[in-house]
Amino acid sequence: MGLKVNLSVKVAGIVMRNPVIVAAGTFGYGEEYESFLNLNQLGAMVTKGITLQPRKGNPPPRIVETDCGLLNSIGLENVGLEVFIKEKLPFLQRFATPIIVNICGEKEEEYVQISERLDEVEAVSGLEVNVSCPNVEKGGMAFGREAGAVRRLVSKVRKATKLPLIVKLSPNVTDITAIAHAAEDGGADAVSLINTLLGMAIDIERRKPGLANITGGLSGPAIKPVALRMVWEVASVVELPVIGMGGIMTPEDAVQFLLAGATAVAVGTANFVNPRAALEIAQGIEEYLVKNKIPDVNRLREYGVKWKKQN
């Protein structure tokens, strides 16, 4: 009989049956994937980003494939908060899997209003605060590029809700550890990283950018080395649980993030390639633990925090 291993983890007080989460924006509202996999077997589901009012998003083309990934400029297209609560959440309530709602806004007050409203909804297990949104009061600069803005935003959201707060960090910054510290100081219960890297594609036949919005977010295998480095850096300096993401396509990829110090991982672009990717990755993590006689998945993150960078 093989070794019985523990796959369960706790992130921001949210207990997950395994450390594999489906990332915001890559799993729709959950219903789109129901025919492909048992949603009860996921560690957690993060919804498509939700704004206060419905958004149509950017004009097409909004997605371009790259050599080792995907560029997107969806523009936060979503049904809006109230439609999400009335029409999308009832489906998600059928499952035992924790539901984490990714929230977005152009002003601090919008984040606060969304948080206050979702605080009243029993089906929601936690909030993922997307600080990559453009802050219109600051000329469109993303909230997440400046530590003071992150600290202030998270602090206001923290006062607006009792729900666990996960702050999703942008990699498009000079020092991601400073931003992680700011989220921690503001009252975050966990951080998730990395969001997409800013990129661009050009169609040489049309002699135009591949995306209508010109630039977009790069995800997929191309960004994994950058994501791993940033996860390791952040996990080494904050006391918060870290959700690692960025190019996770296989169980081996996921184990690397866990070894770098992540408590859990989020699978994004892989969902478009293989709708069952998250479950197969969870199964692969279990097989890795059994093969290496490691009884608890939480043991893996002990490795990364011990590594020291050589000058």
JOHU-V718217 format. One record per backbone hydrogen bond with DSSP energy under -0.5 kcal/mol. NH is the residue of the N-H (numbers start at 1). CO is the residue of the C=O. E is the energy in kcal/mol with one decimal. If there is no record, write none. Layout:
[[NH CO E] [NH CO E]]
This chain:
[[5 3 -0.7] [6 295 -3.1] [7 5 -0.6] [9 16 -1.8] [11 14 -2.5] [14 11 -2.5] [15 13 -0.6] [16 9 -3.0] [21 19 -0.6] [21 265 -2.8] [22 44 -1.7] [23 267 -2.6] [26 23 -1.6] [30 27 -2.3] [33 30 -1.5] [34 31 -1.0] [36 33 -1.9] [37 33 -1.3] [39 37 -0.8] [41 38 -2.1] [42 39 -1.2] [43 20 -2.4] [44 20 -0.9] [45 98 -2.5] [46 22 -1.6] [47 45 -0.5] [47 100 -2.4] [48 28 -1.3] [50 102 -2.9] [55 78 -2.2] [58 74 -2.1] [64 71 -2.6] [66 69 -2.3] [69 66 -0.9] [70 219 -2.1] [71 64 -3.3] [72 217 -1.8] [73 62 -2.8] [78 55 -1.6] [81 51 -1.4] [81 52 -0.6] [82 52 -0.5] [84 80 -2.3] [85 81 -2.3] [86 82 -2.3] [87 83 -3.2] [88 83 -0.8] [88 84 -1.4] [89 84 -2.4] [91 88 -0.6] [92 88 -1.3] [93 89 -2.3] [94 91 -1.5] [95 92 -1.7] [98 43 -0.6] [100 45 -3.1] [100 98 -0.6] [101 99 -0.5] [101 126 -2.3] [102 100 -0.6] [103 101 -0.5] [103 128 -2.7] [104 50 -2.4] [110 107 -0.7] [111 107 -1.3] [112 108 -2.1] [113 109 -2.5] [114 110 -2.4] [115 111 -2.4] [116 112 -2.6] [117 113 -2.1] [118 114 -2.6] [119 115 -1.6] [120 117 -1.4] [121 118 -1.5] [122 120 -0.6] [124 121 -1.3] [125 99 -2.9] [126 99 -1.2] [127 164 -2.7] [128 101 -2.6] [129 127 -0.6] [129 166 -3.3] [130 103 -2.4] [130 128 -0.8] [131 129 -0.9] [131 168 -1.3] [133 130 -0.7] [135 141 -2.0] [136 106 -1.6] [136 134 -1.0] [137 106 -0.7] [138 135 -1.8] [139 136 -1.3] [140 135 -2.4] [141 138 -0.8] [143 133 -1.8] [144 131 -3.5] [145 142 -1.5] [146 143 -1.3] [150 146 -1.9] [151 147 -2.7] [152 148 -2.3] [153 149 -2.4] [154 150 -2.8] [155 151 -2.1] [156 152 -1.9] [157 153 -2.3] [158 154 -2.8] [159 155 -1.5] [160 156 -0.8] [160 157 -0.7] [161 157 -0.9] [161 158 -0.6] [164 125 -0.7] [166 127 -3.1] [166 164 -0.5] [167 165 -0.5] [167 190 -2.3] [168 129 -2.4] [168 166 -0.6] [169 167 -0.6] [169 192 -3.0] [173 171 -2.0] [178 175 -0.6] [179 175 -1.1] [180 176 -2.3] [181 177 -2.4] [182 178 -1.8] [183 179 -2.2] [184 180 -2.3] [185 181 -2.9] [186 182 -1.9] [187 183 -0.7] [187 184 -1.1] [188 183 -2.4] [189 165 -2.7] [190 165 -1.3] [191 241 -2.0] [192 167 -2.5] [193 243 -2.5] [195 169 -1.9] [197 218 -1.8] [199 216 -3.1] [201 214 -0.6] [203 208 -3.2] [204 202 -0.8] [207 203 -1.7] [208 203 -1.5] [210 201 -2.7] [211 201 -0.5] [212 61 -2.3] [214 211 -1.6] [215 213 -2.2] [216 199 -2.2] [217 72 -3.1] [218 197 -4.0] [219 70 -2.4] [222 68 -2.5] [223 220 -1.9] [224 221 -1.2] [227 223 -2.6] [228 224 -3.0] [229 225 -1.9] [230 226 -2.2] [231 227 -2.7] [232 228 -2.5] [233 229 -2.3] [234 230 -2.6] [235 231 -2.9] [236 232 -1.4] [237 234 -1.5] [238 234 -1.9] [241 189 -0.7] [243 191 -2.7] [244 242 -0.6] [244 264 -2.7] [245 193 -2.0] [246 266 -0.5] [249 247 -0.8] [254 250 -1.9] [255 251 -2.6] [256 252 -1.9] [257 253 -1.6] [258 254 -2.1] [259 255 -2.7] [260 256 -1.5] [261 258 -1.1] [262 257 -2.2] [263 242 -2.6] [264 242 -1.4] [265 19 -3.3] [266 244 -2.3] [267 21 -3.0] [268 266 -0.5] [271 268 -2.0] [272 269 -1.7] [273 269 -0.9] [274 270 -3.0] [277 274 -2.5] [280 276 -2.3] [281 277 -2.5] [282 278 -2.1] [283 279 -2.5] [284 280 -2.0] [285 281 -2.1] [286 282 -1.9] [287 283 -2.1] [288 284 -2.1] [289 285 -2.3] [290 286 -2.4] [291 287 -2.7] [292 288 -2.1] [293 290 -1.3] [294 289 -2.7] [295 293 -0.6] [297 6 -2.6] [299 296 -1.9] [300 297 -1.4] [302 299 -1.3] [303 300 -1.7] [304 259 -1.3] [304 300 -0.5] [305 301 -1.0] [306 303 -1.6] [307 303 -0.7] [307 304 -1.0]]
